[in-house]
């Protein structure tokens, strides 16, 4: 439900009477909470806020916030706790455990299938179909997901633990979690440790001799031993290795050769998604080790993927984030940042950059460049490969915010100041308003009668005594003009970002320098996911002229490309034909030099 970005419609404080009603609703929904816990959960004096949001599917959801963290969300008058709440009250809901690698799939929007549920020796908690449940990772009682059971406990067992067991509503690492302080799950030991499990663990340790038994961790990227399988998660890429084969290899060959053989055998048994995860993992470390230098930082994440990781992809294979368990490149980088391999920051709003890399990290140092790649030649060829990478133009959608003057027109549809709407939503709201208030002109249905609200919202003072009817097109265009302009930008592999105002176009100008020389200046490339340094390098190669990067006057962090001569013809071909950017987002193409007639 929250695997994709949502829109915030309103944010208001909860006052006394509403706070008491909320406490009563929570007590009814979660009778396990004691009176003290209830007062702690819904305090009398601390600030509580209620936020109205719309999910990516258009569902209206109410979120309750306390100390900047979402604590509850409400859908169709049903209350659900968030993971932040369950970390404080871990026994609030009946809990079912799953393997750590499954978490990444749940956070990506998948439901929990019964084969992924761990069956404890003490048995499952008894639940009915529709019961609200918590999902934990094996060995840690801190819940990482909130889900609704699609079967009763008896039905799960009768089905042989096959099929969908739980419809997942919210998870750790989804967008609702990101709306809070983004803290990590605490490590909570299980309440009861089964003696039989202890004995089996001790027996296994004796059989393995000096081989230690790996403890369970809340981190989904750690090593977990399960039965007769060793499930090793490296960079969230699960590799299954039979223990018997692993011991045979260790006895017969060196540890390095054994690991290589086991990994090659495991590749055939992995799903396409797991293979794509492994490919991203390989190309990521390859790019860091051979392509990226400290002088390249800060580096746009889109450039890192397109110009560095793609060039590290083995022949015959292709990176596709949609076919991985991450689904978005930002999620992949977030995982790498969690391992403290690199640091990503949003230097410009909506444009993320890699600002720091730990080249001394054990995983980076341990990575071996695959056969067929030479780290020296790879570094030398990186510039030429940059030109071959496919740039994906961002998806740009104009949006509109409800301004103070337009509140009377939109409040009937439940919208307030600051509500964000698309043009189609604005159109539907206006049409419904006109029909509800019976404002269609009976004599000519192409016109709408102007009532007091439309008059105040859409007409200037000089027009209010003169205009009594408006054409439909005029009505809608006036409405859009008076709303606050916004826009949503979605870069490849990243989440949508909403910015104020209309997006600035790529600005191309011609400036005169000393000795009557002309230079072409290009600004705002970063807003479209283009790395100015990369563009400067490509242009310099194409036109055989000097290109430099200079700061934009009057700004701190933004830069511009400056290249000798009037190069607008080459720029137009690159931006319009190669990069497929719409012409409306490029300003200054008309300044291209006129081509003389060929003799």
C-alpha positions as CSV (number, residue, x, y, z in Angstrom):
1,X,0.0,0.0,0.0
2,X,2.8,2.4,0.8
3,X,5.4,0.8,-1.5
4,X,5.0,3.9,-3.8
5,X,4.9,7.6,-3.0
6,X,1.7,9.2,-1.6
7,X,0.3,12.7,-1.7
8,X,-0.3,14.7,1.5
9,X,-3.6,16.5,1.3
10,X,-3.7,18.2,4.7
11,X,-1.9,18.3,8.1
12,X,-3.7,19.5,11.2
13,X,-3.2,19.3,15.0
14,X,-5.5,17.0,17.1
15,X,-7.3,19.0,19.8
16,X,-8.7,17.8,23.1
17,X,-12.1,16.3,22.1
18,X,-10.6,14.7,19.0
19,X,-7.7,13.3,21.1
20,X,-10.1,11.7,23.6
21,X,-12.1,10.2,20.8
22,X,-8.9,8.8,19.2
23,X,-7.9,7.3,22.6
24,X,-11.3,5.6,22.8
25,X,-11.0,4.2,19.2
26,X,-7.5,2.9,20.0
27,X,-8.7,1.2,23.2
28,X,-11.5,-0.5,21.2
29,X,-9.2,-1.6,18.4
30,X,-6.4,-2.9,20.6
31,X,-7.8,-4.1,23.9
32,X,-4.4,-5.6,24.9
33,X,-3.2,-2.1,25.7
34,X,-3.3,-1.3,29.4
35,X,-4.6,2.1,30.7
36,X,-1.0,3.3,31.3
37,X,0.1,2.2,27.8
38,X,-2.9,3.9,26.3
39,X,-2.1,7.2,28.0
40,X,1.5,6.8,26.9
41,X,0.4,6.0,23.3
42,X,-2.1,8.9,23.0
43,X,-0.6,11.5,25.5
44,X,-2.6,14.4,26.8
45,X,0.0,17.2,26.2
46,X,2.4,16.1,23.5
47,X,1.7,17.3,20.0
48,X,-0.4,15.0,17.9
49,X,-1.2,15.6,14.2
50,X,-3.6,14.1,11.7
51,X,-2.6,13.9,8.1
52,X,-4.9,13.2,5.2
53,X,-3.1,11.4,2.3
54,X,-4.0,9.7,-1.0
55,X,-2.1,6.6,-2.0
56,X,-0.8,6.0,-5.5
57,X,-4.1,4.1,-6.2
58,X,-6.2,7.0,-5.0
59,X,-7.2,5.5,-1.6
60,X,-8.0,8.1,1.1
61,X,-5.9,7.3,4.2
62,X,-5.7,9.1,7.5
63,X,-2.3,9.0,9.3
64,X,-1.8,10.0,13.0
65,X,1.6,11.4,13.9
66,X,3.4,11.6,17.3
67,X,6.9,13.0,17.8
68,X,7.3,13.3,14.0
69,X,6.6,9.5,13.6
70,X,3.5,8.0,12.1
71,X,1.9,5.8,14.9
72,X,-1.4,4.8,13.3
73,X,-3.1,4.8,9.9
74,X,-6.8,4.6,9.3
75,X,-8.5,3.1,6.2
76,X,-12.3,2.9,6.0
77,X,-12.6,3.6,9.8
78,X,-10.3,0.7,10.7
79,X,-7.1,1.6,12.7
80,X,-3.8,-0.1,12.0
81,X,-0.5,0.4,13.9
82,X,2.7,1.4,12.1
83,X,6.1,-0.4,12.7
84,X,7.1,2.5,14.9
85,X,4.3,1.7,17.2
86,X,5.0,-2.1,17.1
87,X,8.6,-1.5,18.1
88,X,7.3,0.0,21.3
89,X,4.5,-2.6,21.8
90,X,5.9,-5.7,20.0
91,X,3.2,-8.0,21.4
92,X,0.3,-5.8,20.3
93,X,-0.6,-8.2,17.4
94,X,-0.2,-11.9,16.8
95,X,3.2,-12.4,15.0
96,X,4.4,-14.6,12.2
97,X,8.1,-14.9,11.3
98,X,9.8,-15.0,7.9
99,X,13.3,-15.2,6.5
100,X,15.3,-11.9,6.4
101,X,15.7,-11.8,2.6
102,X,11.9,-11.8,2.2
103,X,11.8,-8.3,3.7
104,X,13.1,-6.6,0.6
105,X,10.2,-8.2,-1.4
106,X,7.6,-7.1,1.1
107,X,8.9,-3.5,1.1
108,X,8.6,-3.6,-2.7
109,X,4.9,-4.2,-2.4
110,X,4.7,-8.1,-2.4
111,X,2.3,-10.0,-0.1
112,X,3.6,-12.7,2.2
113,X,3.2,-16.2,0.8
114,X,2.9,-19.2,3.1
115,X,6.1,-20.9,1.8
116,X,8.0,-17.9,3.2
117,X,6.5,-18.2,6.7
118,X,8.7,-20.0,9.3
119,X,6.8,-22.7,11.1
120,X,7.9,-22.7,14.8
121,X,8.1,-25.9,16.8
122,X,5.6,-24.4,19.3
123,X,3.1,-23.8,16.5
124,X,1.4,-20.8,15.0
125,X,-0.7,-18.3,17.0
126,X,-4.4,-19.0,16.4
127,X,-5.9,-16.4,14.1
128,X,-9.0,-16.1,11.9
129,X,-9.2,-14.9,8.3
130,X,-9.1,-11.1,8.4
131,X,-7.1,-10.9,11.7
132,X,-4.5,-8.1,11.8
133,X,-1.0,-9.6,12.3
134,X,2.6,-8.5,12.6
135,X,5.4,-10.0,10.5
136,X,8.8,-10.4,12.2
137,X,12.2,-11.6,11.0
138,X,13.5,-14.9,12.3
139,X,15.3,-14.4,15.6
140,X,14.0,-10.9,16.3
141,X,10.7,-10.0,17.9
142,X,10.6,-6.5,16.4
143,X,7.9,-6.4,13.7
144,X,8.9,-5.3,10.2
145,X,5.4,-5.4,8.6
146,X,1.7,-5.1,9.3
147,X,-0.5,-7.5,7.4
148,X,-4.0,-9.0,7.3
149,X,-4.3,-12.8,7.4
150,X,-6.0,-14.2,4.3
151,X,-6.6,-17.6,5.9
152,X,-7.2,-18.9,9.4
153,X,-4.4,-20.8,11.1
154,X,-6.3,-24.1,10.5
155,X,-6.7,-23.2,6.8
156,X,-3.0,-22.4,6.4
157,X,-2.0,-25.8,7.8
158,X,-4.7,-27.6,5.8
159,X,-3.4,-25.9,2.6
160,X,0.0,-27.4,3.2
161,X,1.5,-23.9,3.8
162,X,0.9,-23.0,0.1
163,X,-0.7,-19.9,-1.4
164,X,-1.0,-16.3,-0.1
165,X,-1.0,-16.1,3.7
166,X,-1.0,-12.4,4.4
167,X,-2.0,-9.2,2.6
168,X,0.7,-6.8,3.5
169,X,-0.4,-3.2,4.3
170,X,2.8,-1.5,5.6
171,X,6.4,-2.4,6.1
172,X,9.7,-1.2,7.4
173,X,11.5,0.8,4.6
174,X,8.3,1.7,2.7
175,X,7.1,5.3,2.2
176,X,5.1,5.5,5.4
177,X,8.2,4.5,7.3
178,X,10.2,7.1,5.4
179,X,7.7,9.8,6.5
180,X,9.0,9.3,10.1
181,X,12.6,9.5,11.4
182,X,13.7,6.4,9.4
183,X,15.0,4.6,12.5
184,X,15.9,0.9,12.3
185,X,14.1,-1.9,14.1
186,X,15.4,-2.7,17.6
187,X,16.8,-6.1,18.4
188,X,14.3,-7.9,20.6
189,X,15.0,-11.4,21.7
190,X,12.2,-14.0,21.5
191,X,10.1,-14.3,24.7
192,X,10.5,-18.1,24.8
193,X,13.4,-20.1,23.5
194,X,12.2,-23.6,22.7
195,X,14.4,-26.3,24.3
196,X,14.3,-28.6,21.4
197,X,15.6,-25.9,19.1
198,X,18.5,-25.3,21.6
199,X,19.4,-29.0,21.6
200,X,19.3,-29.2,17.8
201,X,21.6,-26.1,17.6
202,X,24.1,-27.7,20.0
203,X,24.1,-31.0,18.0
204,X,24.7,-29.1,14.8
205,X,27.6,-27.2,16.4
206,X,29.2,-30.5,17.6
207,X,28.8,-32.0,14.1
208,X,30.5,-29.1,12.5
209,X,33.4,-29.1,15.0
210,X,35.1,-25.7,14.9
211,X,32.4,-24.3,12.6
212,X,30.5,-21.8,14.7
213,X,26.7,-21.5,14.5
214,X,25.8,-18.1,13.1
215,X,23.4,-16.1,15.3
216,X,20.3,-14.5,13.8
217,X,20.2,-10.8,13.1
218,X,17.6,-8.2,12.4
219,X,19.6,-7.0,9.4
220,X,18.2,-8.6,6.3
221,X,21.6,-8.5,4.7
222,X,23.2,-10.8,7.2
223,X,24.0,-14.6,7.2
224,X,21.3,-17.0,8.4
225,X,21.5,-20.8,8.8
226,X,18.2,-22.6,8.3
227,X,18.0,-26.4,8.6
228,X,20.2,-28.1,6.1
229,X,20.5,-25.0,3.9
230,X,22.9,-22.1,4.3
231,X,21.2,-19.0,3.0
232,X,23.8,-16.3,2.5
233,X,22.6,-12.8,1.8
234,X,25.3,-10.6,0.2
235,X,24.0,-7.2,-1.0
236,X,20.4,-8.6,-0.5
237,X,21.2,-11.3,-3.1
238,X,20.3,-14.7,-1.8
239,X,22.6,-17.6,-2.7
240,X,21.4,-21.1,-1.7
241,X,24.2,-23.6,-1.0
242,X,23.6,-27.2,0.2
243,X,25.7,-27.8,3.3
244,X,26.8,-31.2,2.3
245,X,28.2,-29.9,-1.0
246,X,29.8,-27.1,0.8
247,X,31.7,-29.4,3.2
248,X,32.8,-31.7,0.4
249,X,34.3,-28.7,-1.5
250,X,36.1,-27.5,1.6
251,X,37.6,-30.9,2.2
252,X,38.7,-31.3,-1.5
253,X,39.8,-27.8,-2.4
254,X,40.9,-24.5,-0.9
255,X,38.2,-22.3,0.6
256,X,38.4,-19.8,-2.3
257,X,37.9,-22.4,-5.0
258,X,35.1,-24.0,-3.1
259,X,33.2,-20.7,-2.7
260,X,33.6,-20.0,-6.5
261,X,32.2,-23.5,-7.4
262,X,29.3,-23.3,-5.0
263,X,28.3,-19.9,-6.3
264,X,28.5,-21.1,-9.9
265,X,26.3,-24.1,-9.1
266,X,23.9,-21.9,-7.1
267,X,23.4,-19.4,-10.0
268,X,21.5,-22.0,-12.1
269,X,19.0,-22.6,-9.3
270,X,18.4,-18.9,-8.6
271,X,15.3,-17.1,-9.8
272,X,15.7,-14.4,-12.5
273,X,15.1,-11.8,-9.8
274,X,17.8,-13.1,-7.6
275,X,20.2,-13.2,-10.6
276,X,19.4,-9.6,-11.4
277,X,20.1,-8.7,-7.8
278,X,23.5,-10.4,-8.0
279,X,24.2,-8.6,-11.3
280,X,23.5,-5.2,-9.7
281,X,25.7,-6.1,-6.8
282,X,28.5,-7.1,-9.1
283,X,28.3,-4.0,-11.3
284,X,28.0,-1.7,-8.3
285,X,31.2,-2.9,-6.7
286,X,32.9,-3.1,-10.1
287,X,32.0,0.5,-10.9
288,X,33.2,1.7,-7.4
289,X,36.5,-0.1,-7.7
290,X,37.4,0.7,-11.3
291,X,35.4,3.7,-12.6
292,X,34.6,6.2,-9.9
293,X,37.4,8.4,-8.4
294,X,37.2,10.8,-5.5
295,X,37.5,13.7,-7.8
296,X,34.2,12.6,-9.5
297,X,32.3,13.3,-6.3
298,X,29.6,14.5,-5.9
299,X,28.2,12.3,-8.6
300,X,24.6,12.2,-9.8
301,X,23.1,8.8,-9.0
302,X,21.6,8.6,-12.4
303,X,25.0,9.2,-14.0
304,X,26.6,6.6,-11.7
305,X,24.0,4.0,-13.0
306,X,24.0,5.0,-16.6
307,X,27.7,5.9,-17.2
308,X,29.5,3.6,-14.7
309,X,27.5,0.6,-13.7
310,X,26.1,-0.1,-17.2
311,X,29.6,-0.2,-18.6
312,X,30.5,-2.8,-16.0
313,X,27.8,-5.2,-17.2
314,X,29.1,-8.4,-18.7
315,X,28.5,-9.0,-22.5
316,X,25.1,-10.5,-23.2
317,X,23.6,-9.2,-20.0
318,X,21.6,-6.1,-19.3
319,X,20.9,-4.3,-16.0
320,X,17.1,-3.7,-15.4
321,X,16.2,-2.4,-11.9
322,X,12.5,-3.3,-12.5
323,X,13.5,-7.0,-12.7
324,X,15.4,-6.9,-9.4
325,X,13.9,-7.1,-5.9
326,X,14.6,-3.4,-5.4
327,X,12.4,-2.1,-8.2
328,X,14.0,1.3,-7.8
329,X,17.6,2.3,-8.0
330,X,17.1,4.6,-5.0
331,X,16.2,1.6,-2.9
332,X,19.3,-0.2,-4.0
333,X,21.5,2.7,-3.0
334,X,19.7,3.1,0.3
335,X,20.6,-0.6,1.0
336,X,24.3,0.2,0.1
337,X,24.2,3.3,2.3
338,X,22.8,1.2,5.2
339,X,26.0,-0.9,4.8
340,X,28.0,2.3,5.1
341,X,29.6,1.7,1.6
342,X,28.6,5.2,0.4
343,X,26.6,8.2,1.3
344,X,23.8,9.8,-0.8
345,X,22.5,13.3,-0.4
346,X,19.9,15.4,-2.1
347,X,22.1,18.4,-3.2
348,X,19.3,19.9,-5.4
349,X,15.7,19.1,-4.6
350,X,14.7,15.8,-6.2
351,X,18.2,15.2,-7.6
352,X,20.3,12.8,-5.5
353,X,24.1,12.6,-5.7
354,X,26.7,10.2,-4.3
355,X,28.8,12.5,-2.0
356,X,31.0,10.0,-0.3
357,X,32.4,6.5,-0.9
358,X,34.3,4.3,1.5
359,X,36.8,2.6,-0.8
360,X,38.3,0.9,2.3
361,X,35.1,-0.9,3.1
362,X,35.7,-4.7,3.3
363,X,33.2,-5.5,0.6
364,X,34.8,-3.0,-1.9
365,X,38.3,-4.3,-1.1
366,X,37.3,-7.9,-1.3
367,X,35.6,-7.5,-4.7
368,X,37.5,-9.2,-7.6
369,X,37.1,-7.8,-11.1
370,X,35.5,-10.6,-13.2
371,X,37.5,-12.3,-15.9
372,X,37.4,-10.5,-19.2
373,X,37.6,-7.0,-17.5
374,X,40.8,-5.2,-16.9
375,X,40.5,-2.5,-14.2
376,X,43.1,-0.4,-16.0
377,X,41.5,-0.6,-19.4
378,X,38.1,-0.2,-17.9
379,X,39.1,3.1,-16.4
380,X,40.6,4.3,-19.6
381,X,37.6,3.4,-21.7
382,X,35.1,4.9,-19.3
383,X,34.8,8.2,-21.2
384,X,34.1,6.5,-24.5
385,X,31.6,4.2,-22.8
386,X,29.8,7.2,-21.3
387,X,28.7,8.2,-24.7
388,X,27.2,4.8,-25.4
389,X,25.0,4.7,-22.3
390,X,21.3,5.3,-22.8
391,X,20.0,8.4,-21.1
392,X,16.4,8.2,-19.9
393,X,14.5,11.5,-19.9
394,X,12.6,12.1,-16.6
395,X,8.8,12.0,-16.6
396,X,7.5,15.5,-15.8
397,X,3.8,16.0,-14.8
398,X,2.4,19.4,-14.1
399,X,0.4,19.6,-10.8
400,X,-1.6,22.3,-9.1
401,X,-1.9,23.4,-5.4
402,X,-5.1,24.9,-4.0
403,X,-4.3,28.6,-3.1
404,X,-6.1,30.6,-0.4
405,X,-8.3,32.4,-2.9
406,X,-9.5,29.2,-4.5
407,X,-10.4,27.4,-1.2
408,X,-14.2,28.2,-1.5
409,X,-14.3,26.5,-4.9
410,X,-12.5,23.3,-3.7
411,X,-13.7,22.9,-0.1
412,X,-16.9,21.1,-1.2
413,X,-14.8,18.3,-2.6
414,X,-12.9,17.9,0.7
415,X,-9.8,19.8,-0.4
416,X,-7.9,22.5,1.6
417,X,-5.2,25.0,1.1
418,X,-2.1,23.2,-0.2
419,X,-3.9,20.2,-1.6
420,X,-2.1,18.8,-4.6
421,X,-4.1,17.9,-7.7
422,X,-3.5,16.9,-11.3
423,X,-5.1,18.7,-14.2
424,X,-7.6,15.9,-14.7
425,X,-8.5,16.0,-11.0
426,X,-9.0,19.8,-11.2
427,X,-11.2,19.3,-14.3
428,X,-13.4,16.7,-12.6
429,X,-13.8,18.8,-9.4
430,X,-14.9,21.8,-11.4
431,X,-17.4,19.8,-13.5
432,X,-18.9,18.2,-10.4
433,X,-19.1,21.6,-8.7
434,X,-21.0,23.0,-11.7
435,X,-23.4,20.1,-11.9
436,X,-24.0,19.9,-8.2
437,X,-24.9,23.6,-8.0
438,X,-26.9,23.4,-11.3
439,X,-24.8,26.1,-13.0
440,X,-25.0,24.8,-16.6
441,X,-26.8,27.4,-18.7
442,X,-30.1,25.9,-19.7
443,X,-30.3,27.9,-23.0
444,X,-26.8,27.1,-24.1
445,X,-25.0,24.1,-22.4
446,X,-21.6,25.4,-23.7
447,X,-21.8,28.1,-21.0
448,X,-21.7,28.0,-17.2
449,X,-23.5,30.5,-15.0
450,X,-21.2,32.4,-12.7
451,X,-22.4,32.3,-9.1
452,X,-20.9,34.2,-6.1
453,X,-18.1,31.6,-5.5
454,X,-17.0,31.5,-9.2
455,X,-17.2,35.3,-9.3
456,X,-14.8,35.7,-6.3
457,X,-12.4,33.0,-7.4
458,X,-12.2,33.4,-11.1
459,X,-13.1,36.9,-12.1
460,X,-11.0,40.1,-11.7
461,X,-12.7,43.1,-10.0
462,X,-13.2,44.8,-13.3
463,X,-15.0,41.8,-14.7
464,X,-17.3,41.0,-11.9
465,X,-20.1,43.4,-13.0
466,X,-19.8,42.5,-16.7
467,X,-19.5,38.7,-16.9
468,X,-22.4,36.4,-15.9
469,X,-21.5,33.4,-18.1
470,X,-18.2,31.6,-19.0
471,X,-17.5,29.0,-21.6
472,X,-16.3,25.7,-20.2
473,X,-12.8,26.1,-21.7
474,X,-12.5,29.6,-20.3
475,X,-13.8,28.4,-16.9
476,X,-11.2,25.6,-16.7
477,X,-8.3,27.7,-18.0
478,X,-9.0,30.5,-15.5
479,X,-9.1,27.9,-12.7
480,X,-5.7,26.4,-13.6
481,X,-4.2,29.9,-13.9
482,X,-5.3,30.8,-10.3
483,X,-4.0,27.6,-8.7
484,X,-0.4,27.4,-7.4
485,X,1.8,25.8,-10.1
486,X,3.7,22.6,-9.1
487,X,5.4,19.8,-11.0
488,X,6.3,16.2,-10.3
489,X,9.6,14.8,-11.7
490,X,10.3,11.0,-11.8
491,X,13.8,10.0,-12.7
492,X,14.6,6.5,-13.9
493,X,14.9,4.1,-10.9
494,X,14.0,6.9,-8.4
495,X,10.8,8.0,-6.6
496,X,8.6,10.9,-7.8
497,X,9.4,14.3,-6.4
498,X,7.0,17.2,-6.2
499,X,8.5,20.7,-6.6
500,X,7.0,24.2,-6.4
501,X,6.5,26.3,-9.5
502,X,7.0,25.2,-13.1
503,X,10.2,23.3,-14.0
504,X,12.9,25.6,-15.3
505,X,13.8,24.7,-18.9
506,X,17.4,23.9,-20.0
507,X,18.6,27.4,-20.8
508,X,20.9,27.9,-23.7
509,X,22.4,31.3,-24.3
510,X,25.2,32.8,-26.5
511,X,27.6,35.2,-24.9
512,X,30.3,37.5,-26.4
513,X,33.8,37.2,-25.1
514,X,37.0,39.2,-25.8
515,X,38.1,39.4,-29.5
516,X,34.5,39.0,-30.6
517,X,34.6,35.3,-29.7
518,X,31.3,33.6,-28.9
519,X,30.6,30.9,-26.3
520,X,27.6,28.8,-25.7
521,X,26.4,28.5,-22.1
522,X,24.0,25.8,-20.9
523,X,22.2,25.9,-17.5
524,X,19.8,23.7,-15.5
525,X,21.0,20.4,-16.9
526,X,20.9,18.8,-13.3
527,X,17.2,19.4,-13.1
528,X,16.8,16.8,-15.9
529,X,19.2,14.3,-14.5
530,X,22.0,15.3,-16.8
531,X,25.6,15.5,-15.4
532,X,27.1,18.8,-16.6
533,X,30.6,17.3,-16.7
534,X,29.4,14.4,-18.8
535,X,27.6,16.7,-21.2
536,X,30.7,18.9,-21.4
537,X,32.9,15.9,-22.2
538,X,30.6,14.6,-24.9
539,X,30.2,18.1,-26.5
540,X,34.0,18.6,-26.5
541,X,34.6,15.4,-28.3
542,X,31.8,16.1,-30.9
543,X,32.7,19.7,-31.8
544,X,36.4,19.6,-31.0
545,X,36.2,22.8,-29.0
546,X,37.1,23.6,-25.4
547,X,34.4,23.0,-22.8
548,X,34.5,24.0,-19.2
549,X,32.3,23.8,-16.1
550,X,31.8,27.2,-14.2
551,X,29.5,28.1,-11.3
552,X,26.2,29.8,-12.1
553,X,26.5,33.4,-11.0
554,X,24.5,34.1,-7.9
555,X,24.2,30.5,-6.8
556,X,26.3,28.2,-4.5
557,X,25.8,24.6,-5.7
558,X,24.7,24.9,-9.4
559,X,27.0,24.9,-12.4
560,X,26.8,25.6,-16.1
561,X,28.6,24.3,-19.2
562,X,30.5,26.8,-21.3
563,X,31.8,25.7,-24.7
564,X,33.6,27.8,-27.4
565,X,31.6,28.9,-30.4
566,X,27.8,28.8,-31.2
567,X,27.2,25.1,-30.8
568,X,23.3,25.2,-30.6
569,X,22.9,22.9,-33.7
570,X,25.0,20.2,-32.0
571,X,23.1,20.8,-28.7
572,X,19.7,20.5,-30.3
573,X,20.6,17.2,-32.0
574,X,21.9,15.8,-28.7
575,X,19.1,17.0,-26.4
576,X,16.2,16.4,-28.8
577,X,17.2,13.4,-30.8
578,X,19.7,11.4,-28.6
579,X,18.3,12.3,-25.2
580,X,14.6,12.5,-26.4
581,X,13.9,15.6,-24.2
582,X,10.7,17.4,-25.2
583,X,11.4,20.7,-27.1
584,X,9.2,22.7,-24.6
585,X,11.8,22.0,-21.9
586,X,14.6,23.6,-23.9
587,X,15.0,27.3,-24.2
588,X,17.2,29.1,-26.7
589,X,17.3,26.8,-29.7
590,X,16.2,29.6,-31.9
591,X,19.6,31.2,-31.4
592,X,21.3,28.6,-33.6
593,X,23.4,30.1,-36.5
594,X,21.7,30.1,-39.8
595,X,23.3,27.6,-42.2
596,X,24.5,29.0,-45.5
597,X,23.4,27.4,-48.8
598,X,25.7,24.7,-50.1
599,X,27.2,25.6,-53.5
